[in-house]
Amino acid sequence: KVIWTVLVTILGYASSLPVGEDALCTAEELAKYRIIFIGKWSQTAFPKQYPLYRPPAQWSSLLVSVDLFPYDAGTDSGFTFSSPNFATIPQDTVTEITCSSPSHPANSFYYPKLKILPPIAQVTMVRLKKSQLGLSAPFINLPAKSNEIIDTVS
């Protein structure tokens, strides 16, 4: 049931994106992206609260986990996923769908006895592998220059 709900939500979101008349994707290449994080927390850059008597800070393999809740993209008029495809013109603002808003029994998420909706999905990013790249990063532990306020007593 959860997988079906997530699939319907994703497909519903994708179908609510504004597209022109020629909505066919014409991309001829597959693009692959990578997010690179370089931690620059060092004793030189941030001396306050830097651990002096502990091993260096370690990153957990669990990087982030975020609960997802339903939102109305403001592009379609209707309460359910199976509503007729009537465009909202002008496009409305993106708003969170709650258990009582939109306040209509046909709303797919209308549960007036609940205080809040449970998450509809969860996105989790986990580090799968870590290896040295062999790249030099001379900027990581450089002392701060021209970034400090110089106090002078005159």
N, CA, C and O atoms as a DFTB+ gen file, in Angstrom:
616 C
 N C O
     1  1       0.825      -1.192       0.000
     2  2       0.000       0.000       0.000
     3  2       0.871       1.259       0.000
     4  3       0.575       2.233      -0.692
     5  1       1.959       1.222       0.794
     6  2       2.842       2.383       0.873
     7  2       3.530       2.622      -0.463
     8  3       3.632       3.758      -0.925
     9  1       4.002       1.542      -1.078
    10  2       4.678       1.689      -2.374
    11  2       3.710       2.264      -3.405
    12  3       4.083       3.140      -4.186
    13  1       2.476       1.778      -3.410
    14  2       1.471       2.292      -4.339
    15  2       1.224       3.774      -4.097
    16  3       1.125       4.552      -5.045
    17  1       1.123       4.169      -2.818
    18  2       0.882       5.572      -2.481
    19  2       2.038       6.441      -2.955
    20  3       1.820       7.510      -3.526
    21  1       3.275       5.983      -2.719
    22  2       4.448       6.746      -3.158
    23  2       4.474       6.848      -4.678
    24  3       4.733       7.918      -5.229
    25  1       4.206       5.738      -5.351
    26  2       4.199       5.745      -6.814
    27  2       3.146       6.706      -7.351
    28  3       3.423       7.486      -8.262
    29  1       1.952       6.654      -6.796
    30  2       0.884       7.549      -7.240
    31  2       1.255       8.999      -6.954
    32  3       0.981       9.886      -7.763
    33  1       1.883       9.242      -5.793
    34  2       2.292      10.604      -5.455
    35  2       3.329      11.122      -6.440
    36  3       3.227      12.252      -6.919
    37  1       4.324      10.299      -6.742
    38  2       5.372      10.716      -7.686
    39  2       4.777      10.957      -9.067
    40  3       5.063      11.969      -9.706
    41  1       3.952      10.029      -9.521
    42  2       3.335      10.206     -10.836
    43  2       2.398      11.401     -10.847
    44  3       2.327      12.132     -11.835
    45  1       1.680      11.601      -9.753
    46  2       0.796      12.761      -9.660
    47  2       1.580      14.049      -9.691
    48  3       1.164      15.019     -10.325
    49  1       2.737      14.069      -8.996
    50  2       3.577      15.259      -9.001
    51  2       4.127      15.500     -10.398
    52  3       4.093      16.624     -10.897
    53  1       4.634      14.443     -11.031
    54  2       5.217      14.600     -12.359
    55  2       4.173      15.070     -13.362
    56  3       4.475      15.881     -14.237
    57  1       2.955      14.570     -13.243
    58  2       1.933      14.983     -14.205
    59  2       1.415      16.382     -13.922
    60  3       0.741      16.973     -14.766
    61  1       1.722      16.929     -12.731
    62  2       1.236      18.272     -12.421
    63  2       2.237      19.356     -12.796
    64  3       1.951      20.544     -12.652
    65  1       3.406      18.953     -13.275
    66  2       4.392      19.948     -13.673
    67  2       3.912      20.681     -14.917
    68  3       3.371      20.062     -15.834
    69  1       4.109      22.014     -14.956
    70  2       3.670      22.743     -16.143
    71  2       4.539      22.394     -17.342
    72  3       5.765      22.487     -17.272
    73  1       3.917      21.996     -18.429
    74  2       4.634      21.669     -19.655
    75  2       3.937      22.351     -20.816
    76  3       2.753      22.681     -20.745
    77  1       4.681      22.553     -21.874
    78  2       4.114      23.183     -23.057
    79  2       3.381      22.162     -23.912
    80  3       3.150      21.027     -23.496
    81  1       3.025      22.587     -25.100
    82  2       2.303      21.709     -26.016
    83  2       3.170      20.533     -26.457
    84  3       2.673      19.424     -26.649
    85  1       4.484      20.786     -26.616
    86  2       5.389      19.724     -27.059
    87  2       6.060      19.102     -25.831
    88  3       7.254      19.300     -25.604
    89  1       5.300      18.362     -25.054
    90  2       5.764      17.827     -23.782
    91  2       6.652      16.596     -23.930
    92  3       7.115      16.061     -22.923
    93  1       6.901      16.137     -25.136
    94  2       7.725      14.964     -25.348
    95  2       9.180      15.292     -25.046
    96  3       9.706      16.286     -25.547
    97  1       9.829      14.480     -24.241
    98  2      11.237      14.695     -23.907
    99  2      12.085      14.390     -25.135
   100  3      11.957      13.322     -25.735
   101  1      12.942      15.320     -25.504
   102  2      13.774      15.142     -26.695
   103  2      15.248      15.009     -26.349
   104  3      16.104      15.135     -27.225
   105  1      15.554      14.756     -25.088
   106  2      16.952      14.617     -24.686
   107  2      17.568      13.415     -25.386
   108  3      16.954      12.352     -25.486
   109  1      18.790      13.602     -25.867
   110  2      19.476      12.523     -26.562
   111  2      20.583      11.921     -25.715
   112  3      21.227      10.953     -26.123
   113  1      20.806      12.488     -24.542
   114  2      21.866      11.988     -23.676
   115  2      21.325      11.784     -22.270
   116  3      20.366      12.431     -21.850
   117  1      21.957      10.880     -21.564
   118  2      21.641      10.660     -20.166
   119  2      22.646      11.451     -19.344
   120  3      23.852      11.344     -19.568
   121  1      22.167      12.234     -18.403
   122  2      23.055      13.015     -17.546
   123  2      23.135      12.350     -16.182
   124  3      22.130      11.873     -15.654
   125  1      24.326      12.322     -15.619
   126  2      24.536      11.757     -14.292
   127  2      25.193      12.832     -13.447
   128  3      26.159      13.460     -13.879
   129  1      24.676      13.048     -12.242
   130  2      25.178      14.102     -11.380
   131  2      25.719      13.512     -10.090
   132  3      25.340      12.412      -9.688
   133  1      26.596      14.246      -9.455
   134  2      27.153      13.849      -8.176
   135  2      27.192      15.079      -7.283
   136  3      27.543      16.167      -7.740
   137  1      26.839      14.920      -6.031
   138  2      26.975      15.999      -5.061
   139  2      28.244      15.727      -4.275
   140  3      28.420      14.637      -3.730
   141  1      29.124      16.706      -4.213
   142  2      30.384      16.555      -3.490
   143  2      30.355      17.452      -2.267
   144  3      30.075      18.646      -2.368
   145  1      30.641      16.878      -1.130
   146  2      30.712      17.633       0.118
   147  2      32.150      17.609       0.593
   148  3      32.752      16.542       0.718
   149  1      32.701      18.786       0.857
   150  2      34.043      18.888       1.431
   151  2      33.892      19.543       2.787
   152  3      33.536      20.718       2.882
   153  1      34.162      18.788       3.828
   154  2      34.084      19.341       5.176
   155  2      35.319      20.184       5.455
   156  3      36.441      19.702       5.300
   157  1      35.133      21.424       5.861
   158  2      36.256      22.330       6.128
   159  2      36.340      22.702       7.604
   160  3      36.953      23.711       7.955
   161  1      35.732      21.900       8.464
   162  2      35.769      22.171       9.891
   163  2      37.131      21.759      10.410
   164  3      37.480      20.580      10.371
   165  1      37.900      22.714      10.893
   166  2      39.228      22.430      11.423
   167  2      39.455      23.267      12.672
   168  3      38.716      24.214      12.943
   169  1      40.488      22.904      13.430
   170  2      40.804      23.654      14.645
   171  2      41.260      25.067      14.293
   172  3      41.006      26.000      15.054
   173  1      41.919      25.238      13.168
   174  2      42.381      26.560      12.752
   175  2      41.211      27.459      12.365
   176  3      41.156      28.621      12.768
   177  1      40.289      26.929      11.594
   178  2      39.175      27.744      11.115
   179  2      38.122      27.990      12.194
   180  3      37.545      29.076      12.254
   181  1      37.867      27.008      13.037
   182  2      36.821      27.102      14.067
   183  2      37.352      26.577      15.396
   184  3      37.011      25.464      15.796
   185  1      38.188      27.363      16.093
   186  2      38.821      26.864      17.315
   187  2      37.860      26.633      18.483
   188  3      38.117      25.776      19.328
   189  1      36.767      27.379      18.543
   190  2      35.822      27.182      19.646
   191  2      35.102      25.845      19.484
   192  3      34.648      25.497      18.394
   193  1      35.008      25.116      20.571
   194  2      34.307      23.834      20.623
   195  2      34.931      22.756      19.737
   196  3      34.299      21.731      19.482
   197  1      36.158      22.971      19.266
   198  2      36.813      21.922      18.483
   199  2      37.280      20.839      19.453
   200  3      37.871      21.168      20.481
   201  1      37.039      19.569      19.167
   202  2      37.396      18.515      20.127
   203  2      38.907      18.341      20.253
   204  3      39.575      17.920      19.308
   205  1      39.439      18.670      21.433
   206  2      40.877      18.548      21.663
   207  2      41.259      17.171      22.190
   208  3      42.358      16.692      21.914
   209  1      40.383      16.535      22.932
   210  2      40.714      15.275      23.582
   211  2      39.885      14.116      23.044
   212  3      39.693      13.111      23.729
   213  1      39.406      14.255      21.848
   214  2      38.643      13.189      21.214
   215  2      39.225      12.932      19.837
   216  3      39.952      13.770      19.302
   217  1      38.917      11.797      19.267
   218  2      39.368      11.584      17.887
   219  2      38.690      12.591      16.963
   220  3      37.655      13.154      17.318
   221  1      39.253      12.821      15.799
   222  2      38.634      13.766      14.862
   223  2      37.171      13.390      14.603
   224  3      36.784      12.224      14.682
   225  1      36.388      14.400      14.295
   226  2      34.957      14.183      14.052
   227  2      34.767      13.185      12.920
   228  3      35.516      13.189      11.943
   229  1      33.784      12.353      13.057
   230  2      33.486      11.326      12.062
   231  2      32.094      11.564      11.501
   232  3      31.213      12.062      12.203
   233  1      31.897      11.214      10.255
   234  2      30.583      11.317       9.639
   235  2      29.897       9.970       9.719
   236  3      30.515       8.928       9.498
   237  1      28.645       9.998      10.031
   238  2      27.839       8.786      10.051
   239  2      27.566       8.357       8.617
   240  3      27.543       9.188       7.709
   241  1      27.361       7.065       8.414
   242  2      26.991       6.623       7.067
   243  2      25.576       7.096       6.719
   244  3      25.234       7.233       5.544
   245  1      24.751       7.344       7.753
   246  2      23.435       7.937       7.517
   247  2      23.623       9.442       7.456
   248  3      23.908      10.077       8.471
   249  1      23.466      10.015       6.274
   250  2      23.708      11.438       6.105
   251  2      22.478      12.263       6.434
   252  3      22.572      13.271       7.135
   253  1      21.337      11.846       5.938
   254  2      20.120      12.606       6.214
   255  2      18.911      11.719       5.939
   256  3      18.934      10.850       5.068
   257  1      17.884      11.961       6.691
   258  2      16.617      11.286       6.474
   259  2      15.526      12.334       6.639
   260  3      15.453      13.002       7.671
   261  1      14.687      12.476       5.635
   262  2      13.678      13.532       5.628
   263  2      12.302      12.924       5.367
   264  3      12.110      12.179       4.406
   265  1      11.351      13.255       6.237
   266  2       9.968      12.842       6.004
   267  2       9.343      13.757       4.958
   268  3       9.593      14.962       4.950
   269  1       8.535      13.187       4.085
   270  2       7.874      13.956       3.029
   271  2       6.371      13.980       3.267
   272  3       5.768      12.980       3.656
   273  1       5.789      15.131       3.028
   274  2       4.359      15.327       3.208
   275  2       3.766      15.805       1.885
   276  3       4.484      16.371       1.060
   277  1       2.467      15.588       1.669
   278  2       1.873      15.973       0.383
   279  2       1.755      17.489       0.221
   280  3       1.448      18.215       1.167
   281  1       2.006      17.937      -0.998
   282  2       1.858      19.351      -1.362
   283  2       1.017      19.445      -2.620
   284  3       1.006      18.530      -3.444
   285  1       0.321      20.543      -2.759
   286  2      -0.450      20.838      -3.961
   287  2       0.392      21.786      -4.802
   288  3       0.720      22.888      -4.361
   289  1       0.741      21.364      -6.006
   290  2       1.601      22.174      -6.869
   291  2       0.876      23.373      -7.459
   292  3       1.516      24.247      -8.044
   293  1      -0.437      23.434      -7.322
   294  2      -1.185      24.593      -7.797
   295  2      -1.393      24.640      -9.293
   296  3      -1.718      25.693      -9.841
   297  1      -1.208      23.500      -9.970
   298  2      -1.331      23.489     -11.427
   299  2      -2.617      22.853     -11.922
   300  3      -2.996      23.043     -13.077
   301  1      -3.292      22.101     -11.064
   302  2      -4.493      21.368     -11.451
   303  2      -5.629      21.661     -10.488
   304  3      -5.407      21.781      -9.283
   305  1      -6.832      21.778     -11.004
   306  2      -8.006      21.944     -10.150
   307  2      -8.630      20.576      -9.925
   308  3      -8.934      19.871     -10.887
   309  1      -8.821      20.201      -8.702
   310  2      -9.398      18.901      -8.366
   311  2      -8.888      18.449      -7.017
   312  3      -7.865      18.937      -6.537
   313  1      -9.599      17.514      -6.404
   314  2      -9.251      17.065      -5.059
   315  2      -8.520      15.739      -5.023
   316  3      -7.829      15.448      -4.046
   317  1      -8.652      14.924      -6.064
   318  2      -8.084      13.581      -6.020
   319  2      -7.080      13.387      -7.145
   320  3      -6.980      14.197      -8.066
   321  1      -6.331      12.278      -7.042
   322  2      -5.362      11.957      -8.089
   323  2      -6.054      11.639      -9.409
   324  3      -5.480      11.828     -10.482
   325  1      -7.287      11.157      -9.321
   326  2      -8.005      10.771     -10.534
   327  2      -8.956      11.854     -11.031
   328  3      -9.796      11.590     -11.892
   329  1      -8.836      13.067     -10.500
   330  2      -9.686      14.171     -10.965
   331  2      -9.390      14.471     -12.427
   332  3      -8.266      14.256     -12.883
   333  1     -10.376      14.962     -13.168
   334  2     -10.101      15.371     -14.550
   335  2      -8.978      16.412     -14.576
   336  3      -8.809      17.182     -13.630
   337  1      -8.238      16.421     -15.640
   338  2      -7.069      17.287     -15.752
   339  2      -7.479      18.697     -16.179
   340  3      -7.338      19.064     -17.345
   341  1      -7.988      19.485     -15.227
   342  2      -8.350      20.870     -15.494
   343  2      -7.250      21.765     -14.951
   344  3      -7.015      21.802     -13.743
   345  1      -6.581      22.480     -15.829
   346  2      -5.476      23.342     -15.409
   347  2      -5.989      24.496     -14.554
   348  3      -7.060      25.044     -14.814
   349  1      -5.222      24.858     -13.541
   350  2      -5.531      26.022     -12.719
   351  2      -4.855      27.222     -13.364
   352  3      -3.627      27.296     -13.415
   353  1      -5.655      28.160     -13.855
   354  2      -5.113      29.339     -14.532
   355  2      -5.662      30.576     -13.847
   356  3      -6.881      30.726     -13.766
   357  1      -4.818      31.468     -13.351
   358  2      -3.363      31.343     -13.299
   359  2      -2.963      30.286     -12.278
   360  3      -3.732      29.935     -11.383
   361  1      -1.742      29.790     -12.439
   362  2      -1.241      28.759     -11.532
   363  2      -1.273      29.278     -10.105
   364  3      -0.894      30.420      -9.847
   365  1      -1.724      28.445      -9.181
   366  2      -1.825      28.807      -7.771
   367  2      -0.471      28.604      -7.091
   368  3       0.436      28.002      -7.664
   369  1      -0.346      29.109      -5.873
   370  2       0.901      28.905      -5.124
   371  2       0.968      27.469      -4.622
   372  3      -0.059      26.822      -4.420
   373  1       2.180      26.981      -4.426
   374  2       2.385      25.651      -3.868
   375  2       2.014      25.704      -2.392
   376  3       2.502      26.561      -1.655
   377  1       1.148      24.786      -1.960
   378  2       0.706      24.769      -0.564
   379  2       0.739      23.346      -0.026
   380  3       0.557      22.375      -0.760
   381  1       0.978      23.255       1.277
   382  2       0.966      21.943       1.920
   383  2      -0.472      21.452       2.046
   384  3      -1.369      22.211       2.414
   385  1      -0.677      20.190       1.740
   386  2      -1.983      19.573       1.932
   387  2      -1.987      19.012       3.349
   388  3      -1.070      18.288       3.736
   389  1      -3.006      19.344       4.114
   390  2      -3.099      18.852       5.488
   391  2      -4.312      17.939       5.613
   392  3      -5.039      17.717       4.645
   393  1      -4.518      17.420       6.805
   394  2      -5.663      16.525       7.017
   395  2      -6.989      17.280       6.958
   396  3      -8.050      16.661       6.873
   397  1      -6.938      18.610       7.004
   398  2      -8.183      19.391       6.956
   399  2      -8.184      20.460       5.869
   400  3      -9.134      21.236       5.769
   401  1      -7.144      20.512       5.063
   402  2      -7.087      21.506       3.997
   403  2      -6.478      20.878       2.749
   404  3      -5.360      20.365       2.804
   405  1      -7.184      20.910       1.639
   406  2      -8.483      21.490       1.381
   407  2      -9.577      20.784       2.189
   408  3      -9.582      19.563       2.343
   409  1     -10.482      21.589       2.687
   410  2     -11.543      21.096       3.559
   411  2     -12.720      20.587       2.731
   412  3     -13.744      21.258       2.599
   413  1     -12.552      19.398       2.183
   414  2     -13.604      18.791       1.372
   415  2     -13.458      17.274       1.480
   416  3     -12.345      16.760       1.365
   417  1     -14.536      16.557       1.694
   418  2     -14.451      15.101       1.840
   419  2     -13.843      14.387       0.634
   420  3     -13.342      13.271       0.779
   421  1     -13.872      14.992      -0.542
   422  2     -13.287      14.361      -1.726
   423  2     -11.765      14.483      -1.743
   424  3     -11.104      13.792      -2.518
   425  1     -11.204      15.341      -0.909
   426  2      -9.758      15.508      -0.834
   427  2      -9.124      14.165      -0.469
   428  3      -9.540      13.527       0.499
   429  1      -8.125      13.736      -1.233
   430  2      -7.478      12.445      -0.989
   431  2      -6.882      12.335       0.410
   432  3      -6.720      11.227       0.920
   433  1      -6.559      13.441       1.026
   434  2      -5.922      13.427       2.342
   435  2      -6.812      14.045       3.422
   436  3      -6.311      14.490       4.455
   437  1      -8.109      14.074       3.193
   438  2      -9.045      14.684       4.144
   439  2      -9.360      13.681       5.256
   440  3     -10.122      12.735       5.055
   441  1      -8.769      13.900       6.420
   442  2      -8.994      13.074       7.605
   443  2      -9.260      14.012       8.774
   444  3      -8.345      14.286       9.551
   445  1     -10.478      14.511       8.923
   446  2     -10.762      15.547       9.918
   447  2     -10.536      15.111      11.366
   448  3     -10.455      15.964      12.249
   449  1     -10.432      13.813      11.632
   450  2     -10.201      13.359      13.007
   451  2      -8.719      13.338      13.375
   452  3      -8.379      13.137      14.541
   453  1      -7.843      13.539      12.408
   454  2      -6.403      13.584      12.684
   455  2      -5.966      15.014      12.955
   456  3      -6.538      15.962      12.418
   457  1      -4.936      15.161      13.803
   458  2      -4.357      16.490      14.027
   459  2      -3.389      16.829      12.899
   460  3      -3.402      17.941      12.373
   461  1      -2.552      15.867      12.534
   462  2      -1.616      16.052      11.416
   463  2      -1.571      14.766      10.602
   464  3      -1.839      13.680      11.115
   465  1      -1.231      14.904       9.336
   466  2      -1.075      13.732       8.482
   467  2       0.246      13.043       8.802
   468  3       1.227      13.711       9.127
   469  1       0.281      11.729       8.715
   470  2       1.573      11.055       8.828
   471  2       2.366      11.314       7.544
   472  3       1.777      11.662       6.521
   473  1       3.674      11.152       7.583
   474  2       4.459      11.346       6.354
   475  2       3.972      10.400       5.262
   476  3       3.567       9.270       5.536
   477  1       4.018      10.879       4.023
   478  2       3.597      10.050       2.899
   479  2       4.777       9.240       2.353
   480  3       4.592       8.224       1.683
   481  1       5.984       9.708       2.650
   482  2       7.186       9.022       2.182
   483  2       8.370       9.512       3.004
   484  3       8.245      10.425       3.820
   485  1       9.505       8.894       2.777
   486  2      10.731       9.315       3.455
   487  2      11.884       9.162       2.477
   488  3      11.984       8.156       1.775
   489  1      12.744      10.156       2.434
   490  2      13.941      10.102       1.612
   491  2      15.130       9.991       2.554
   492  3      15.263      10.781       3.489
   493  1      15.986       9.019       2.311
   494  2      17.162       8.817       3.146
   495  2      18.385       8.755       2.248
   496  3      18.379       8.057       1.233
   497  1      19.439       9.484       2.617
   498  2      20.696       9.419       1.894
   499  2      21.714       8.746       2.807
   500  3      21.955       9.204       3.924
   501  1      22.304       7.665       2.329
   502  2      23.261       6.890       3.101
   503  2      24.549       6.790       2.297
   504  3      24.518       6.560       1.088
   505  1      25.688       6.965       2.977
   506  2      26.970       6.789       2.288
   507  2      27.193       5.298       2.086
   508  3      27.185       4.531       3.049
   509  1      27.390       4.889       0.855
   510  2      27.593       3.485       0.539
   511  2      29.062       3.106       0.510
   512  3      29.427       1.982       0.853
   513  1      29.906       4.047       0.099
   514  2      31.311       3.728      -0.075
   515  2      32.130       4.979       0.165
   516  3      31.687       6.089      -0.128
   517  1      33.310       4.799       0.692
   518  2      34.211       5.922       0.914
   519  2      35.605       5.480       0.494
   520  3      36.065       4.413       0.898
   521  1      36.278       6.293      -0.313
   522  2      37.637       5.971      -0.728
   523  2      38.403       7.257      -0.967
   524  3      37.814       8.305      -1.230
   525  1      39.698       7.171      -0.875
   526  2      40.557       8.333      -1.093
   527  2      40.660       8.613      -2.587
   528  3      40.821       7.695      -3.392
   529  1      40.565       9.887      -2.946
   530  2      40.658      10.268      -4.352
   531  2      42.084      10.603      -4.760
   532  3      42.405      10.612      -5.949
   533  1      42.943      10.880      -3.780
   534  2      44.313      11.237      -4.094
   535  2      44.463      12.664      -4.572
   536  3      45.494      13.011      -5.149
   537  1      43.468      13.501      -4.349
   538  2      43.538      14.898      -4.752
   539  2      44.062      15.722      -3.592
   540  3      43.715      15.472      -2.438
   541  1      44.891      16.697      -3.893
   542  2      45.368      17.569      -2.822
   543  2      44.361      18.693      -2.621
   544  3      43.788      19.220      -3.575
   545  1      44.164      19.038      -1.373
   546  2      43.244      20.124      -1.031
   547  2      43.965      21.079      -0.093
   548  3      43.741      21.034       1.116
   549  1      44.833      21.951      -0.629
   550  2      45.643      22.816       0.231
   551  2      44.833      23.867       0.976
   552  3      45.348      24.504       1.895
   553  1      43.589      24.055       0.601
   554  2      42.777      25.117       1.192
   555  2      42.055      24.673       2.459
   556  3      41.449      25.513       3.123
   557  1      42.091      23.426       2.816
   558  2      41.264      22.938       3.921
   559  2      41.669      23.525       5.268
   560  3      40.803      23.993       6.007
   561  1      42.953      23.517       5.610
   562  2      43.367      23.958       6.939
   563  2      44.130      25.278       6.928
   564  3      44.932      25.534       7.827
   565  1      43.897      26.101       5.944
   566  2      44.570      27.391       5.906
   567  2      44.028      28.304       6.988
   568  3      42.821      28.329       7.228
   569  1      44.904      29.058       7.647
   570  2      44.399      30.014       8.637
   571  2      43.622      31.128       7.939
   572  3      43.903      31.481       6.794
   573  1      42.649      31.666       8.650
   574  2      41.836      32.747       8.088
   575  2      42.679      34.001       7.943
   576  3      43.305      34.444       8.905
   577  1      42.701      34.574       6.753
   578  2      43.419      35.817       6.498
   579  2      42.411      36.818       5.972
   580  3      41.523      36.468       5.195
   581  1      42.547      38.027       6.383
   582  2      41.693      39.140       5.963
   583  2      40.213      38.888       6.251
   584  3      39.344      39.534       5.666
   585  1      39.935      37.955       7.144
   586  2      38.560      37.698       7.530
   587  2      38.329      38.062       8.992
   588  3      37.211      37.955       9.495
   589  1      39.381      38.490       9.666
   590  2      39.269      38.805      11.081
   591  2      39.143      40.304      11.287
   592  3      39.728      41.097      10.550
   593  1      38.379      40.679      12.291
   594  2      38.241      42.084      12.666
   595  2      39.434      42.441      13.539
   596  3      39.706      41.777      14.539
   597  1      40.133      43.480      13.156
   598  2      41.307      43.901      13.921
   599  2      40.885      44.984      14.894
   600  3      40.435      46.058      14.496
   601  1      41.039      44.682      16.180
   602  2      40.712      45.655      17.224
   603  2      41.945      46.511      17.496
   604  3      43.025      45.989      17.772
   605  1      41.776      47.803      17.418
   606  2      42.870      48.706      17.764
   607  2      42.382      49.665      18.830
   608  3      41.271      50.191      18.762
   609  1      43.227      49.878      19.804
   610  2      42.915      50.828      20.872
   611  2      43.675      52.102      20.565
   612  3      44.901      52.087      20.466
   613  1      42.955      53.209      20.413
   614  2      43.655      54.453      20.113
   615  2      43.570      55.420      21.257
   616  3      44.109      56.524      21.173
